[in-house]
Amino acid sequence: MPFADDLPVPVGAWAYPAAELLLARAEQLALMTEEPSRITRRAFTPTMREVQEQVAAWMHAAGMSVRRDNIGNLIGVYPASTPNAPTLLIGSHLDTVRDAGKYDGPLGVLAGLACVEQLTASGQHLPFNLEVIAFVDEEGLRFHTAYLGSEAVSGDFKPDYLHLTDDEGITLADAIRAFGGNPDRIAQDRRDPATLLGYCELHIEQGPVLEQASIPVGVVTAIAGQTRMAISFRGKAGHAGTVPMQLRRDALCGAAEFILAVEAYTRESPDMVATVGRINAYPDVSNVIPAEVTISLDVRHKDNSHRQRVCKMLLERAQHICITRHLTLDWRIVHENPATPCDPALSGILGAAVQQAGYPLLHLPSGAGHDAVAMARITPICLLFVRCAGGISHHPDEAVQVGDVAAALDVLHHFVHLLANQLSLGTEQ
Ligand SMILES: [Zn+2]
């Protein structure tokens, strides 16, 4: 899908070839997959090891010292110009969903690497260590969880996780051991917040906002909070031919009325998204009035109180529907995680970098979760989105343009230098 790439902005001369190299590397990593003809890379597998070894080789060549922490995150360190300096982390994840695209995750890791290569090429060191971190698990495909890598770093990894099993019955503890990690020492992976300046993640947008605005990059304001519910409407089964319409207690009609009400409510609420993705009708027979219908409801918004308010309104609406239709309601929250705001100061510097690089500044929320959610618990975070074709992600059609990647690298370059300037000024005062 072509982009309206009409911004007459000169990108730093180094950034285009760096973006071309990044995309070639993403192609190379995409060949490292567990399944022939499609990209599937689960955490703690030999394929993940292969990818890490390749990225580690690039890190070494860029002048970084490279290590793995106990859970198996890959970390490259480009040292500061002075000893005892704090650390800026730049990163994302290297695992994928099943039948994935090439950029969700690797883009952020490879961008950090490109940033260091540019510093190496110009012989520069910053007043902070620059660490590129490649998280071993974010998508949670193998153990049906998420953020295992970044939660180890944020200190939120729970020892109970080690008993989780994959589809072959292998425990997480054994998988980490087989990968070369040490499950007994994951607590030591937690980074000391006092040593960190922040965490910056570059990620494909996974949505259509930047494409619609014809802008290559955007600064994320917050990662949306999410409430997931299981909602059951109960009525009464009956013969499809004999029960008159006015005497029916049809659970599916109640659910249908509610689903359309959800859509109507959320359409009028900016940045709010709500989805009914599953529906189960019982007895699920063509000539029986549905007695019970259970639906899923996923509600997301960047503001916690707003999300909770809308959930309450939707509950009241469901109750009203049930009263008028003589149904009973079961409303259960199955998962809830709060919104994660990006750090205003760090995001301000990122925004200034966007403008310094010559691009319009667009702020947008993230509807999808990222490693930055876990990292926000220990350090300020900022997140830069890169336009992707059609907003498509978690799919082989995922695509980015070389010009947009060059823009993102240019912004990242300005960002680390602005941060360096600020830090130098701070120490001189
Ligand atoms: Zn991702």
Residues whose N, C-alpha, C, O or C-beta is under 5 A from the ligand:
A	BS01	ZN	D104 G105
